[in-house]
Amino acid sequence: MDDDNSTWKKLMDAGNLAFEKRRLADVERLYAEAVKEAVKFPDDDPRLAYTYNNYAALCHSQGKYAFAENYYQKALAINEKNCGIDSLEVGQNLHNLAIVYSAKLRYDEAEPLYQRSIAIKEKHLGAEHKDLLSNLKNYARLLKALKRDEEAERMEERAAAIAGA
């Protein structure tokens, strides 16, 4: 398994670097190979969740929302099992999935995920932590799309207060 882990790690590291540099064709190839390596790990291995999450992020960035949703859901299931349903990892997975649902105009499914991801981050990091910014801003966008402008404004004000702190 060490050889598998070494190959997987090299692929993920190279894929992450390519993602940072926006070399998406390289990212796609490297992450696809990393997924092939990661599925050799046990079904609940955190490396598998990490791989799925990163591959989902790539799909999301390319507008391949169905693939992104599928891989985010797989990462979420593994992280819920391994880390607990209110872990930071799960909070991030929920946020990522909510963004995809919002992009697909599935607002009724996205909203509870945004709410849950915010609650998880607040629990672990505090209500004024900068890591809440993207959650609050994306939730505000959803609220605007739902024409719930007062709620959206409160989220935006809260995000601005945190950003200014």
N, C-alpha and C positions, 0 to 999 in steps of 0.2 A: 504493500500500500504506500510505502514511502516514495516509490518511483511515481505512482499515480499522483500523490500529493505534490511532489516536486514539479511534475509536468503541469498539474493544475495551477499551482502557485505562479509559475512562470507565465502561463497563458493569461491568468487574471491580472498579474502585474503589468504585463505588456498591453493588455486590453485597456486597463485603467489609464495608463499613460497615453495610449492612442486616443482614448475618449477625451482626456484633458486637452489634447492637441487637435480635437475635432476631425481626426482621420477616421471617419465612420466606416469606410470599407474595411480598414484594418481591424477596427473594433468588432465589427460583425463577424469577421473570420475568427478572430481570437476568442471572442466570447462563445461562439458556436462550438469551437474546439474545447473550451473550458467546460461547457455544459456536458459534452461527451465524456470528459474526465470526471466531472462531479457526480454524474449519475452512477458511477461506480462506488461512490461512498454510500454509507447507510442512508435510508430514506429520511432520517431525522437529523442528518449531519448539518451543523451550522454552515459549513462551507457550501453545501448545496443551496441553502437559503440565500447566502451571499451571492452565489453565482446567478441564481434565478433573478434576484433583485437587480443586479447589474445588467443582465440581459434584458430584463423588462424596461429598465431605464433607456437602454439603447432603442428598443422597439418604440417606446413612447416618444423619444426624440425624433423618430422617423415617421411619426403619425400612424404607426402600426398598433392601434389601440387594442385590438382583439388579442394580439400576441402579448402586449404589455400587461393587459388585464390577467391573462392566463398565468404568466410568470410571476406577477405580483401576488396573485392568490396562492400560488404554490409556496412562495417565500413566506407569506403570512402564516399559512398553515404550519410550516416547520417551526417558525419562530414562536407561534402561540404554544406549541407543544414543548419546545425546548426552554424558552425564556419566560413563559407566563403570559397570560392574556393582557396584562397591563405593563409589559416591559417597554423600554424605549425602542427596542428593535421593532416590536409590534406597532408602537405608535408611528414609527416612520413608515412601515409597510402600509398602515391604514391611510396615512396621508398620501402616499404615492398612488394607492388605489383610488382614493377620492379624486385626485387630480385627473386620472384617466376617466372615471365616471363623469366628471364635470365636462371633460372634452367631448364625451359621447352624449352630452346633454341628459345624462341619467342623474339628475339633481336629487331626486328622492332617495337614491342609493348613496350618493356622495355625501349628503349632509350629515347623516349619523356617523360616518367615518371621520369627517372633519372634526365633529364634536368630540368623538372618542379620542382621536389623536391629540387634540388640544388638552383634554383632561389628563391623558397619560403624561404628556410633557410637563404640565403644571404640577402633577403629583411628584415627579422625579426631579424637576429642575427649578420649580417655583414659578409663580404667575408672571414674573417680570423678566424671565430669561430670554436672551436674544434668539435662542433656538426656536422660539415660538413664532418668530416673525413670518416665516413663509406659511406656516399653518394659518395664522390669523389673516394674512393678506389673501391667500387662496380662498379661505372661507368667506371673506368679505366679497370677493368676486362672485362666488356662488350666490350669496345673499342678494347682490345687485341683479344677477340674472333672474332671480325669483321675485324681483321688484320689492324686496324687503329692505328698502333704503335706510331706514332708521337703524336697523340691526347692523347693516353693512357699515354704516358710518361709525357705530360704536366699535366694531372690530378694527376699522381703519385707524380710529383715534387711539385705541389700545396699542396697535402696532407702532404708531408714530411715537407714542409715549415710551415704549420699550426701546425703539431705535434711537431716540434722543437721550436715553439714560446713560 
